[in-house]
Amino acid sequence: MSHLEQGPTARSAHATKMVVMNAVIAGGEAGGAAATLPRAAEAHEDHSFLSTIMELTKPRITRLVTITSAVGYVAAAVGRPVWLTTDLLGSFIGCLVGTACSASGANALNQWMERRRDGMMPRTCARPLPQRRLTPRTALVAGLAFCVVGVLTLLLFAGPAAALVSLSTILLYLLVYTPLKPVTTVSTLIGAVPGALPPLIGWTAAAGVAAGASVNVNGQAAAWYEPLLQAGGWSLFLLMFVWQIPHFLAIAWMYREDYAKGGYRMLSLLDPSGVRTSSTILLWSVALIPATLSPSLAMPDRLSIAYPIAAAVTGIAYLWLGWKFFQSPTRPNARRVFFASIMHLPLLLMVMVADAVVTSLFLK
């Protein structure tokens, strides 16, 4: 469900060498939900069926998607009358399981759809399908099963709004973003939409439980879609959406030769000098500062001054690296932008959760 993927085709000494030389630790997908650094697939000693299925689900990306959903859940839950109840705990577990299964299914189906292009790219040629460690039919069935289980789990335990957001994420990722990747450079922006939706899954799940509790007290029925109308969830979406653009453009610049071999349309392939890519990264780095501050405006009762200070400091630091890349669009500078992005987001989310919990417990 994320914006970026990792990688598998034929097993040869040359392919193995390419794998080892290109291996890079992945950070957090758009399209997902994100976006992570596309790493070259590794040569795996354990080729059991279950381990191969797990590889198909892109566990690094799935983990990040699940974490961002959890952040959305906590942000919506803290400070509400029901936030420490067993009802909320059950919903939280269901939300995490449903999100993880949905992300796993979307990632598996993405690999099924892109199996031929994956075999053309050194960083993805060792994925299960190009290497024929799984049949396309098995990957298709596994992906569909994960998606169905994920959406149904969310529907049963997290509510219809969360299930709808998850289903929308899957459909946008697979039916819109993935087919457009070889067609237009605009796919980068489109892919950031499903990549930014996971926090909204968590938000709607928690807000739905809270709305249900208040409804029982007042004796009135709340609309199932009410959590989708709350500004807090969409502020998290905005943060994730904007964050993905410079993150992904930095990756696309570093791996532009790979994308060319795979037949994908990327801004970096149309921009050999790097002027357009670096200026776009700089502009989105500027936009990232107000985007990261937006949760403070949308959730003033949950966040203290600590979060906006952290958002401003990290945003300015990230902008400085974007400026350095703008001045000199080189691979090392692009790599610095990428690594800054994968430190920036987790740090910001940790501060947000900690601030929300502390504010709700001690500062109200």
PyMOL commands that set and color helices and strands:
alter all, ss='L'
color gray80, all
select helices_A, chain A and resi 13-22+49-56+59-77+86-113+115-118+136-157+160-180+187-196+198-218+226-229+231-254+256-262+267-270+275-298+306-327+331-362
alter helices_A, ss='H'
color red, helices_A
deselect
rebuild
show_as cartoon
